[in-house]
Amino acid sequence: MKLATLDTYWGQRLAVVLGDYLVDLSAGHAARLHQDQGEPRARAAARAAREMPSDVHALLESGPDALARAAALAAWLEAVSADDPERLASFRWPVGQLPFAPAVPRPSKIWCVGANYREHKREMAARSGTAPPPDRLRGFLKPPSALIGPFDPIVLPPESQHVDHEIELGVVIGRRGRRIAEEAAMDHVAGYVVFNDVSSRDVPVLDQGRMDRGKGFDTFAVMGPWLVTKDEVPDPHHLALGLRVNGELRQDGNTSDMVFGIEPQIAWLSAAMTLEPGDVLTTGTPSGVSPIAVGDVLEGWVERVGHHRNAVVAEPNADRIDPGRYGVPRAAPAR
């Protein structure tokens, strides 16, 4: 099952992806109650609001049974959509008609694992002229305020002169847990998202090596287009992923190149902090990380999970901001 969060005039709505269409889950449940079980419309709508959340966080917090009910409803909606799509006309939209929000819009935390692809580590060593980073888990918290949807623009701040792309497989937590054993880790996974960990390289240098601010600018966390439940991804450790800039292939990797798989990442992180439903763990990026600039178009993907397409734009009124006060001064114009 693929679950997308849509931005609509009446707020964010949770929809299931059915081929080339998106169907509002809560409205679909009301239609099923009304059309199949004969409940009056108003009563069916009220019951559906209680039983089928219109928010992915509420759905995940309701536990695995809620996901199972959503999957059963999705199967009914798919059958109706194939047989008589007019029955769903008021809450069924072609993909692309409504804008996508981040697949999980309000995670309590986003944890990004760093230096977790073997080839990327060798590339880092070659660029720096030092030994590759040691094989150990590491990472940082990225603020949820950085999140944007899969087709929203990435805004380059004037405080940074070097911003990179980093395409990653994101893991969405579906069950609360602390000190989760490796062998139980996948029981806490709801599914997967495509994630771009957009990163300033020069701002952390100003911040004595701390990455928080350089990783946390608004729009520096691209997520979506949907949450793919784990039953649709039999082996998350063998997925192709990559990213193009203006059509040129920059990153071309496979999750099989990860040093640490998803299970040890979850066990390690949950030893320190409680993982909540809707939390997102991004698992590292393959080699090919490179700078982006205003005017670029980024296209990133993870096999079986989805894709992004983001234009890179300048911050509005950037010429009125003094980047040297809080960041790296803009280079002097060429003479």
C-alpha positions as a LaTeX table, in Angstrom:
\begin{tabular}{lrrr}
\hline
Residue & $x$ (\AA) & $y$ (\AA) & $z$ (\AA) \\
\hline
Met1 & 0.00 & 0.00 & 0.00 \\
Lys2 & 1.16 & 3.51 & $-0.84$ \\
Leu3 & $-0.09$ & 6.35 & 1.36 \\
Ala4 & 0.28 & 9.98 & 0.29 \\
Thr5 & $-0.45$ & 13.18 & 2.19 \\
Leu6 & $-2.12$ & 15.75 & $-0.06$ \\
Asp7 & $-2.38$ & 19.51 & 0.43 \\
Thr8 & $-5.99$ & 20.49 & $-0.20$ \\
Tyr9 & $-8.13$ & 23.56 & 0.41 \\
Trp10 & $-9.64$ & 21.82 & 3.45 \\
Gly11 & $-6.30$ & 20.80 & 4.93 \\
Gln12 & $-3.95$ & 17.87 & 4.55 \\
Arg13 & $-5.65$ & 14.60 & 3.66 \\
Leu14 & $-4.39$ & 11.03 & 3.71 \\
Ala15 & $-4.89$ & 9.23 & 0.40 \\
Val16 & $-4.11$ & 5.79 & $-0.95$ \\
Val17 & $-2.42$ & 5.45 & $-4.33$ \\
Leu18 & $-4.38$ & 3.31 & $-6.79$ \\
Gly19 & $-2.50$ & 3.24 & $-10.08$ \\
Asp20 & $-2.69$ & 6.71 & $-11.58$ \\
Tyr21 & $-5.21$ & 7.94 & $-9.00$ \\
Leu22 & $-5.28$ & 9.01 & $-5.37$ \\
Val23 & $-8.31$ & 8.25 & $-3.19$ \\
Asp24 & $-9.06$ & 9.93 & 0.15 \\
Leu25 & $-9.04$ & 7.14 & 2.74 \\
Ser26 & $-11.44$ & 8.59 & 5.29 \\
Ala27 & $-13.93$ & 9.61 & 2.60 \\
Gly28 & $-13.55$ & 6.18 & 1.05 \\
His29 & $-14.44$ & 4.55 & 4.35 \\
Ala30 & $-17.56$ & 6.73 & 4.59 \\
Ala31 & $-18.54$ & 5.73 & 1.05 \\
Arg32 & $-18.13$ & 2.06 & 1.88 \\
Leu33 & $-20.28$ & 2.40 & 5.00 \\
His34 & $-22.95$ & 4.26 & 3.02 \\
Gln35 & $-22.88$ & 2.30 & $-0.24$ \\
Asp36 & $-22.26$ & $-1.22$ & 1.06 \\
Gln37 & $-23.76$ & $-1.14$ & 4.54 \\
Gly38 & $-26.58$ & 1.35 & 4.02 \\
Glu39 & $-25.63$ & 3.82 & 6.73 \\
Pro40 & $-27.01$ & 7.34 & 6.23 \\
Arg41 & $-24.41$ & 9.72 & 4.78 \\
Ala42 & $-24.02$ & 11.90 & 7.87 \\
Arg43 & $-23.65$ & 8.93 & 10.21 \\
Ala44 & $-21.25$ & 7.21 & 7.81 \\
Ala45 & $-19.09$ & 10.37 & 7.62 \\
Ala46 & $-18.96$ & 10.73 & 11.42 \\
Arg47 & $-18.08$ & 7.07 & 11.89 \\
Ala48 & $-15.43$ & 7.19 & 9.18 \\
Ala49 & $-13.79$ & 10.19 & 10.86 \\
Arg50 & $-13.46$ & 8.11 & 14.04 \\
Glu51 & $-12.37$ & 4.85 & 12.44 \\
Met52 & $-10.15$ & 5.93 & 9.55 \\
Pro53 & $-7.87$ & 8.90 & 10.31 \\
Ser54 & $-7.26$ & 11.49 & 7.63 \\
Asp55 & $-3.74$ & 11.96 & 9.02 \\
Val56 & $-0.85$ & 9.52 & 8.60 \\
His57 & 0.44 & 10.17 & 12.13 \\
Ala58 & $-2.91$ & 9.25 & 13.69 \\
Leu59 & $-3.04$ & 6.14 & 11.52 \\
Leu60 & 0.43 & 4.99 & 12.58 \\
Glu61 & $-0.24$ & 5.79 & 16.24 \\
Ser62 & $-3.33$ & 3.55 & 16.06 \\
Gly63 & $-1.07$ & 0.56 & 15.54 \\
Pro64 & $-0.65$ & $-2.30$ & 13.03 \\
Asp65 & $-4.36$ & $-3.16$ & 13.09 \\
Ala66 & $-5.18$ & 0.30 & 11.75 \\
Leu67 & $-2.76$ & $-0.21$ & 8.84 \\
Ala68 & $-4.38$ & $-3.58$ & 8.17 \\
Arg69 & $-7.85$ & $-1.95$ & 8.09 \\
Ala70 & $-6.53$ & 0.72 & 5.74 \\
Ala71 & $-5.13$ & $-1.99$ & 3.45 \\
Ala72 & $-8.49$ & $-3.80$ & 3.41 \\
Leu73 & $-10.25$ & $-0.53$ & 2.58 \\
Ala74 & $-7.70$ & 0.16 & $-0.16$ \\
Ala75 & $-8.50$ & $-3.23$ & $-1.73$ \\
Trp76 & $-12.23$ & $-2.36$ & $-1.74$ \\
Leu77 & $-11.55$ & 1.07 & $-3.22$ \\
Glu78 & $-9.36$ & $-0.45$ & $-5.92$ \\
Ala79 & $-12.12$ & $-2.88$ & $-6.89$ \\
Val80 & $-14.71$ & $-0.08$ & $-7.03$ \\
Ser81 & $-12.33$ & 2.16 & $-8.96$ \\
Ala82 & $-11.89$ & $-0.52$ & $-11.60$ \\
Asp83 & $-15.59$ & $-1.39$ & $-11.80$ \\
Asp84 & $-17.40$ & 1.94 & $-11.37$ \\
Pro85 & $-15.04$ & 4.89 & $-10.72$ \\
Glu86 & $-17.95$ & 7.36 & $-10.65$ \\
Arg87 & $-18.81$ & 6.01 & $-7.19$ \\
Leu88 & $-15.56$ & 7.62 & $-5.97$ \\
Ala89 & $-15.67$ & 10.72 & $-8.14$ \\
Ser90 & $-15.86$ & 13.31 & $-5.34$ \\
Phe91 & $-12.74$ & 12.06 & $-3.52$ \\
Arg92 & $-10.64$ & 10.49 & $-6.30$ \\
Trp93 & $-8.04$ & 12.57 & $-8.13$ \\
Pro94 & $-5.48$ & 11.89 & $-10.87$ \\
Val95 & $-1.92$ & 11.87 & $-9.57$ \\
Gly96 & $-0.60$ & 15.40 & $-9.94$ \\
Gln97 & $-3.94$ & 17.20 & $-9.66$ \\
Leu98 & $-3.36$ & 18.05 & $-5.99$ \\
Pro99 & 0.01 & 18.99 & $-4.48$ \\
Phe100 & 1.86 & 16.47 & $-2.33$ \\
Ala101 & 2.88 & 17.34 & 1.21 \\
Pro102 & 5.77 & 15.42 & 2.80 \\
Ala103 & 4.61 & 11.81 & 3.13 \\
Val104 & 4.98 & 12.06 & 6.94 \\
Pro105 & 4.43 & 15.78 & 7.56 \\
Arg106 & 5.14 & 16.08 & 11.30 \\
Pro107 & 7.62 & 13.49 & 12.58 \\
Ser108 & 8.75 & 14.11 & 16.15 \\
Lys109 & 12.29 & 13.58 & 14.87 \\
Ile110 & 14.28 & 12.87 & 11.73 \\
Trp111 & 17.53 & 11.04 & 12.35 \\
Cys112 & 20.01 & 10.94 & 9.47 \\
Val113 & 22.74 & 8.30 & 9.51 \\
Gly114 & 26.05 & 9.52 & 8.11 \\
Ala115 & 28.88 & 7.88 & 6.13 \\
Asn116 & 27.03 & 4.57 & 5.77 \\
Tyr117 & 27.82 & 3.59 & 2.16 \\
Arg118 & 31.16 & 1.94 & 1.46 \\
Glu119 & 31.75 & 3.64 & $-1.89$ \\
His120 & 30.72 & 7.02 & $-0.46$ \\
Lys121 & 33.24 & 6.61 & 2.35 \\
Arg122 & 36.01 & 5.88 & $-0.17$ \\
Glu123 & 34.92 & 8.93 & $-2.14$ \\
Met124 & 35.03 & 11.10 & 1.00 \\
Ala125 & 38.55 & 9.87 & 1.74 \\
Ala126 & 39.73 & 10.59 & $-1.80$ \\
Arg127 & 38.37 & 14.14 & $-1.68$ \\
Ser128 & 39.86 & 14.93 & 1.71 \\
Gly129 & 43.13 & 13.07 & 1.28 \\
Thr130 & 42.56 & 11.27 & 4.59 \\
Ala131 & 41.63 & 7.76 & 5.67 \\
Pro132 & 37.98 & 6.72 & 5.19 \\
Pro133 & 35.76 & 7.29 & 8.22 \\
Pro134 & 35.80 & 4.27 & 10.54 \\
Asp135 & 32.94 & 1.76 & 10.37 \\
Arg136 & 30.73 & 2.97 & 13.19 \\
Leu137 & 27.24 & 4.36 & 13.38 \\
Arg138 & 26.95 & 8.13 & 13.52 \\
Gly139 & 24.50 & 10.81 & 12.51 \\
Phe140 & 22.49 & 13.86 & 13.46 \\
Leu141 & 18.97 & 15.13 & 14.05 \\
Lys142 & 17.43 & 17.11 & 11.22 \\
Pro143 & 14.59 & 19.47 & 12.17 \\
Pro144 & 11.09 & 18.64 & 10.91 \\
Ser145 & 10.77 & 22.32 & 9.94 \\
Ala146 & 13.14 & 21.57 & 7.04 \\
Leu147 & 10.59 & 19.24 & 5.40 \\
Ile148 & 9.11 & 19.86 & 1.96 \\
Gly149 & 7.11 & 17.71 & $-0.43$ \\
Pro150 & 8.56 & 15.65 & $-3.28$ \\
Phe151 & 7.95 & 18.27 & $-5.98$ \\
Asp152 & 8.46 & 21.49 & $-4.00$ \\
Pro153 & 11.38 & 23.86 & $-4.70$ \\
Ile154 & 14.61 & 23.65 & $-2.72$ \\
Val155 & 15.55 & 27.16 & $-1.58$ \\
Leu156 & 19.26 & 27.99 & $-1.38$ \\
Pro157 & 20.03 & 30.36 & 1.51 \\
Pro158 & 22.50 & 33.20 & 0.98 \\
Glu159 & 24.35 & 32.10 & 4.15 \\
Ser160 & 25.83 & 29.10 & 2.28 \\
Gln161 & 27.94 & 28.92 & $-0.85$ \\
His162 & 28.17 & 25.11 & $-0.98$ \\
Val163 & 25.03 & 22.98 & $-0.81$ \\
Asp164 & 24.97 & 19.28 & $-1.78$ \\
His165 & 22.27 & 16.75 & $-2.58$ \\
Glu166 & 22.13 & 13.37 & $-0.79$ \\
Ile167 & 19.51 & 10.86 & $-1.95$ \\
Glu168 & 18.57 & 8.30 & 0.73 \\
Leu169 & 16.15 & 5.55 & 1.69 \\
Gly170 & 14.05 & 6.74 & 4.62 \\
Val171 & 12.56 & 4.31 & 7.14 \\
Val172 & 9.30 & 5.30 & 8.83 \\
Ile173 & 8.70 & 3.99 & 12.35 \\
Gly174 & 5.27 & 2.47 & 12.92 \\
Arg175 & 5.51 & 1.23 & 16.49 \\
Arg176 & 6.85 & 2.96 & 19.59 \\
Gly177 & 9.97 & 1.45 & 21.13 \\
Arg178 & 13.09 & 1.94 & 23.23 \\
Arg179 & 16.13 & $-0.35$ & 23.32 \\
Ile180 & 14.78 & $-2.34$ & 20.41 \\
Ala181 & 16.69 & $-5.54$ & 19.72 \\
Glu182 & 18.03 & $-6.01$ & 16.19 \\
Glu183 & 15.95 & $-9.14$ & 15.70 \\
Ala184 & 12.78 & $-7.16$ & 16.55 \\
Ala185 & 13.68 & $-3.98$ & 14.65 \\
Met186 & 11.63 & $-4.65$ & 11.52 \\
Asp187 & 8.52 & $-5.13$ & 13.68 \\
His188 & 8.78 & $-1.41$ & 14.42 \\
Val189 & 8.95 & $-0.36$ & 10.75 \\
Ala190 & 5.79 & 0.88 & 9.01 \\
Gly191 & 7.38 & 1.48 & 5.62 \\
Tyr192 & 9.70 & 3.57 & 3.49 \\
Val193 & 10.02 & 6.98 & 1.82 \\
Val194 & 12.44 & 8.63 & $-0.58$ \\
Phe195 & 14.48 & 11.29 & 1.20 \\
Asn196 & 16.94 & 13.95 & 0.03 \\
Asp197 & 19.19 & 15.15 & 2.86 \\
Val198 & 20.11 & 18.53 & 1.36 \\
Ser199 & 23.27 & 19.74 & 3.13 \\
Ser200 & 25.31 & 22.90 & 3.47 \\
Arg201 & 29.04 & 22.09 & 3.67 \\
Asp202 & 30.46 & 25.50 & 4.55 \\
Val203 & 28.08 & 26.57 & 7.34 \\
Pro204 & 29.11 & 23.64 & 9.60 \\
Val205 & 32.72 & 24.80 & 9.28 \\
Leu206 & 31.66 & 28.14 & 10.78 \\
Asp207 & 29.78 & 26.25 & 13.49 \\
Gln208 & 32.83 & 24.40 & 14.83 \\
Gly209 & 31.88 & 21.21 & 13.03 \\
Arg210 & 28.29 & 21.04 & 14.25 \\
Met211 & 26.00 & 20.05 & 11.38 \\
Asp212 & 22.65 & 21.07 & 12.90 \\
Arg213 & 22.31 & 24.47 & 11.24 \\
Gly214 & 23.90 & 23.47 & 7.94 \\
Lys215 & 21.57 & 20.47 & 7.65 \\
Gly216 & 18.54 & 22.29 & 9.00 \\
Phe217 & 17.76 & 25.17 & 6.65 \\
Asp218 & 14.15 & 25.31 & 5.53 \\
Thr219 & 13.53 & 23.06 & 2.46 \\
Phe220 & 16.63 & 20.94 & 3.19 \\
Ala221 & 14.60 & 17.76 & 3.78 \\
Val222 & 12.72 & 16.47 & 0.74 \\
Met223 & 10.34 & 13.58 & 1.52 \\
Gly224 & 7.80 & 11.59 & $-0.45$ \\
Pro225 & 6.01 & 11.14 & $-2.67$ \\
Trp226 & 4.32 & 8.55 & $-0.47$ \\
Leu227 & 4.88 & 6.12 & 2.36 \\
Val228 & 5.26 & 2.62 & 0.93 \\
Thr229 & 4.32 & 0.00 & 3.51 \\
Lys230 & 6.99 & $-2.58$ & 4.20 \\
Asp231 & 4.99 & $-5.46$ & 2.69 \\
Glu232 & 5.59 & $-3.87$ & $-0.74$ \\
Val233 & 9.37 & $-3.84$ & $-0.26$ \\
Pro234 & 10.45 & $-7.43$ & 0.41 \\
Asp235 & 14.16 & $-6.59$ & 0.77 \\
Pro236 & 15.01 & $-2.95$ & 1.59 \\
His237 & 18.70 & $-3.88$ & 1.55 \\
His238 & 18.72 & $-4.47$ & $-2.23$ \\
Leu239 & 17.20 & $-1.34$ & $-3.76$ \\
Ala240 & 18.66 & 0.81 & $-6.51$ \\
Leu241 & 18.69 & 4.53 & $-5.72$ \\
Gly242 & 20.04 & 7.52 & $-7.54$ \\
Leu243 & 19.80 & 11.19 & $-8.43$ \\
Arg244 & 20.17 & 13.28 & $-11.58$ \\
Val245 & 20.96 & 16.98 & $-11.79$ \\
Asn246 & 19.68 & 18.58 & $-15.01$ \\
Gly247 & 19.46 & 15.11 & $-16.53$ \\
Glu248 & 23.05 & 14.16 & $-15.62$ \\
Leu249 & 23.39 & 11.09 & $-13.41$ \\
Arg250 & 25.24 & 12.09 & $-10.23$ \\
Gln251 & 24.34 & 9.34 & $-7.73$ \\
Asp252 & 23.84 & 5.73 & $-8.77$ \\
Gly253 & 23.93 & 3.25 & $-5.90$ \\
Asn254 & 22.24 & 0.35 & $-4.16$ \\
Thr255 & 21.24 & $-0.08$ & $-0.53$ \\
Ser256 & 23.27 & $-3.30$ & $-0.53$ \\
Asp257 & 26.32 & $-1.03$ & $-0.20$ \\
Met258 & 25.25 & 0.12 & 3.28 \\
Val259 & 27.79 & $-0.65$ & 6.00 \\
Phe260 & 25.07 & $-0.99$ & 8.63 \\
Gly261 & 21.62 & $-2.24$ & 7.69 \\
Ile262 & 18.31 & $-1.01$ & 9.00 \\
Glu263 & 18.14 & $-3.37$ & 11.99 \\
Pro264 & 21.41 & $-2.27$ & 13.66 \\
Gln265 & 20.56 & 1.37 & 12.92 \\
Ile266 & 17.24 & 1.06 & 14.77 \\
Ala267 & 18.80 & $-0.86$ & 17.66 \\
Trp268 & 21.63 & 1.66 & 18.03 \\
Leu269 & 19.42 & 4.74 & 17.86 \\
Ser270 & 16.70 & 3.36 & 20.13 \\
Ala271 & 19.31 & 2.67 & 22.80 \\
Ala272 & 19.46 & 6.44 & 23.21 \\
Met273 & 15.96 & 7.68 & 22.43 \\
Thr274 & 12.42 & 6.39 & 22.20 \\
Leu275 & 11.29 & 5.99 & 18.63 \\
Glu276 & 7.72 & 7.14 & 18.02 \\
Pro277 & 5.26 & 6.28 & 15.24 \\
Gly278 & 5.99 & 8.60 & 12.34 \\
Asp279 & 9.64 & 9.15 & 13.21 \\
Val280 & 11.93 & 8.95 & 10.19 \\
Leu281 & 15.36 & 7.31 & 10.04 \\
Thr282 & 17.34 & 8.04 & 6.88 \\
Thr283 & 19.97 & 5.45 & 6.16 \\
Gly284 & 22.87 & 7.21 & 4.41 \\
Thr285 & 23.65 & 8.23 & 0.85 \\
Pro286 & 25.65 & 6.56 & $-1.93$ \\
Ser287 & 28.63 & 8.12 & $-3.69$ \\
Gly288 & 28.27 & 10.95 & $-6.18$ \\
Val289 & 27.26 & 13.72 & $-3.76$ \\
Ser290 & 27.80 & 17.06 & $-5.51$ \\
Pro291 & 26.95 & 20.77 & $-5.24$ \\
Ile292 & 23.70 & 22.23 & $-6.52$ \\
Ala293 & 22.98 & 25.74 & $-7.76$ \\
Val294 & 20.04 & 28.00 & $-8.48$ \\
Gly295 & 18.38 & 26.88 & $-11.71$ \\
Asp296 & 19.21 & 23.19 & $-11.28$ \\
Val297 & 16.50 & 20.52 & $-11.41$ \\
Leu298 & 17.02 & 17.47 & $-9.21$ \\
Glu299 & 15.40 & 14.11 & $-9.91$ \\
Gly300 & 15.92 & 11.45 & $-7.25$ \\
Trp301 & 14.47 & 7.98 & $-6.77$ \\
Val302 & 14.56 & 4.77 & $-4.78$ \\
Glu303 & 13.49 & 1.55 & $-6.45$ \\
Arg304 & 10.00 & 0.35 & $-5.38$ \\
Val305 & 9.56 & 3.45 & $-3.22$ \\
Gly306 & 9.17 & 6.50 & $-5.48$ \\
His307 & 10.79 & 9.60 & $-6.90$ \\
His308 & 11.31 & 13.35 & $-6.36$ \\
Arg309 & 11.63 & 16.24 & $-8.76$ \\
Asn310 & 12.73 & 19.57 & $-7.29$ \\
Ala311 & 13.78 & 22.85 & $-8.82$ \\
Val312 & 16.52 & 24.77 & $-7.00$ \\
Val313 & 15.68 & 28.43 & $-6.43$ \\
Ala314 & 17.17 & 31.42 & $-4.65$ \\
Glu315 & 15.70 & 32.68 & $-1.42$ \\
Pro316 & 13.33 & 35.57 & $-2.11$ \\
Asn317 & 14.89 & 38.96 & $-1.40$ \\
Ala318 & 18.28 & 37.33 & $-0.80$ \\
Asp319 & 19.97 & 40.49 & $-2.00$ \\
Arg320 & 18.68 & 42.23 & 1.13 \\
Ile321 & 20.35 & 39.71 & 3.45 \\
Asp322 & 23.90 & 40.09 & 4.73 \\
Pro323 & 25.16 & 36.48 & 4.53 \\
Gly324 & 28.45 & 37.36 & 6.20 \\
Arg325 & 26.64 & 38.04 & 9.46 \\
Tyr326 & 25.44 & 34.46 & 9.99 \\
Gly327 & 27.08 & 32.51 & 7.19 \\
Val328 & 29.63 & 32.52 & 4.41 \\
Pro329 & 29.88 & 35.83 & 2.54 \\
Arg330 & 28.90 & 35.72 & $-1.11$ \\
Ala331 & 31.82 & 35.74 & $-3.47$ \\
Ala332 & 32.66 & 39.10 & $-5.00$ \\
Pro333 & 31.24 & 39.49 & $-8.51$ \\
Ala334 & 33.64 & 38.76 & $-11.34$ \\
Arg335 & 35.31 & 41.80 & $-12.87$ \\
\hline
\end{tabular}
